[in-house]
Amino acid sequence: MENTLTKTDFNFPGQKSVYHGKVRDVYDIKGDKLVMVATDRISAFDVVLPEGIPYKGQVLNQIAAHFLDATSDIIENWKLDVPDPMVTIGKKCEPLKIEMIVRGYIAGSAWRDYAAGAREICGITLPEGLRENQKLPHPILTPTTKADAGHDQNISHAEIVAQGIVSEDILNQVETYALALFERGTEMAARQGLILVDTKYEFGIYDGKVILIDEIHTPDSSRYFYAEGYEERLAAGEPQRQLSKEFVRQWLIENGFMGKPGQTVPEMTPEYCDSVSKRYIELYEHITGTKFCPAATEGNLAARIEANVKAAI
């Protein structure tokens, strides 16, 4: 199995702090720039799995960069530079404490709630008679809080304003941007024979205005279906062919792991990790419509990244 990057401990010039997330490590440079390193860690059920996946960081970082560039005419975003295949340098913003989830189809948690009898989500009333994975009459916004600890919670437009999380003016802007981004993502996916089912966007304030931050339209933040066969599978009540990391969750479930206390992550052999890597590369090529060019992984990945970042900042 190729070399993977599962931990970083850089000390860049001007570094003020570092935040280690589940998958990405974010370095604050002089209080005005962020160096975001997409590691090869992989998480599921809010658990970071014990083995890295070759090229996963590169895949996610480059998909996000691809879509940030492709949507920069809709809204300014945080990206300044991609000095390394696994790194994005961007503007440091004040993040809004909500995530904007846009759903074009009823799937995932929204379907589970609907199947259990719920007919309202985030203040939006859903029609009767929907089937799993069915297209909604129009895309809907189902925001969630960004919890410092525990799970994010669904929240409505009215609740966001009433709780003072975001002002109504800013929230209206964010909602407009989110729907426009989803429309662009839907169009780009369709050109690749895909359906953008749902996705999440994060926004921040920079120099007094709303900009787009974090990743966008990656398989870790979005759900895609293959367009071919969608109608037939829907009519037959069959599961859709998905392009997301759902296959990893399914493997864990089949091997008795859902992140619950007392459960043990199944052994991730080099062969399994390599198979996941190939799936992520497949995701990249399907979603972007371009050939994946793996960066060299021999030698010290951390040293390569450190040199590239230092040259850029």
C-alpha positions, -999 to +999 in steps of 0.1 A: +000+000+000+013+035-009+025+060+017-004+078+034-007+110+054-027+103+086-011+129+110+004+163+106+025+184+130+038+213+110+052+245+122+049+270+094+062+305+094+037+328+111+017+299+125-006+309+153-026+277+159-037+244+144-070+226+145-070+188+138-104+177+124-116+143+115-101+145+081-084+178+076-059+198+097-062+235+096-033+258+103-038+295+111-011+317+095-007+352+110-044+353+118-055+361+082-048+329+062-056+293+067-036+263+054-060+234+051-043+200+047-066+172+034-051+141+051-057+105+040-078+099+072-113+085+066-142+088+090-176+071+093-202+073+120-182+102+136-153+079+141-119+083+125-109+049+111-075+035+120-060+033+085-054+059+059-066+056+023-040+063-004-047+095-024-079+103-005-066+136+006-056+146-029-090+134-043-110+155-019-088+186-021-087+187-059-125+180-062-132+209-039-108+232-057-124+222-090-158+232-079-147+263-060-132+276-093-163+265-112-187+285-089-166+316-082-188+337-106-218+329-082-201+338-049-166+347-038-149+318-020-121+314+005-096+297-019-064+316-027-039+288-038-034+251-041+003+248-035+002+210-031-023+184-043-034+179-006-034+215+005-055+246+000-045+280+013-073+304+018-087+335+035-095+332+072-131+341+077-156+343+106-176+311+100-214+312+102-226+288+128-249+269+105-245+245+076-268+249+046-280+215+034-298+216+001-319+186-009-332+179-044-344+144-036-357+127-004-329+104+007-307+097+037-318+111+071-347+131+055-362+099+041-357+081+074-377+108+092-403+109+065-407+071+066-412+074+103-441+097+098-426+132+098-440+156+072-421+187+082-383+193+081-367+225+091-401+243+089-408+229+054-439+208+048-433+178+026-461+163+003-477+130+010-469+099-010-432+104-016-410+074-022-374+069-011-350+088-035-378+105-053-371+140-067-387+168-047-410+193-064-381+218-060-348+218-040-353+226-003-330+241+023-327+221+056-300+239+077-283+224+107-265+239+136-228+235+138-223+219+171-191+223+191-198+189+206-222+161+197-243+160+166-256+189+145-293+195+148-319+205+122-331+241+125-356+263+106-351+297+091-373+312+118-354+295+146-320+307+132-332+343+133-350+340+166-319+325+183-297+352+169-274+327+152-274+346+119-292+379+111-321+376+087-303+397+060-273+374+061-294+343+062-314+354+031-281+359+012-269+325+023-301+308+012-299+325-022-263+315-027-269+279-016-297+274-041-277+289-069-247+267-060-269+236-060-283+245-094-248+249-108-237+216-092-268+199-106-260+211-141-223+200-138-233+166-124-258+161-153-231+166-178-212+137-162-243+114-162-249+120-125-276+134-102-266+157-073-290+144-047-281+166-017-251+185-004-239+209+023-224+244+020-206+264+046-203+302+046-183+328+064-179+366+067-148+381+051-142+418+049-179+424+058-194+401+032-206+366+028-182+342+011-182+304+005-158+284+027-147+248+032-152+220+007-179+219-020-195+190-040-171+164-028-182+128-021-177+134+016-201+164+016-225+153-011-246+124-024-247+115-061-268+090-080-260+077-114-286+091-138-287+059-160-312+036-145-325+061-119-361+060-131-362+022-134-348+017-099-372+042-085-402+025-101-390-009-089-383+004-053-347-007-057-317+012-041-300+037-063-264+034-075-246+059-054-214+078-059-204+087-023-185+072+006-217+052+015-199+021+003-175+024+033-204+028+057-220-003+043-188-023+046-186-013+083-222-022+089-218-056+073-188-062+096-207-052+128-196-016+132-218+015+135-197+036+159-216+024+190-200+018+223-183-016+225-181-021+188-147-027+171-137-014+137-131-044+114-095-050+102-087-026+073-062-047+054-038-031+028-060-048+001-092-032+015-076+002+018-063+000-018-098-009-029-113+021-012-085+043-028-096+030-062-132+039-055-122+074-045-102+078-077-133+066-096-154+092-078-129+119-088-130+110-125-168+106-126-175+139-107-150+161-124-149+145-159-111+146-158-084+119-154-069+116-120-031+122-119-018+107-087+009+127-070+041+110-061+038+093-027+072+078-023+094+093+003+081+117+030+046+132+022+048+156+051+082+169+039+068+175+004+038+194+018+059+215+042+082+226+014+053+234-010+034+254+017+065+273+028+072+283-008+036+296-011+032+316+021 
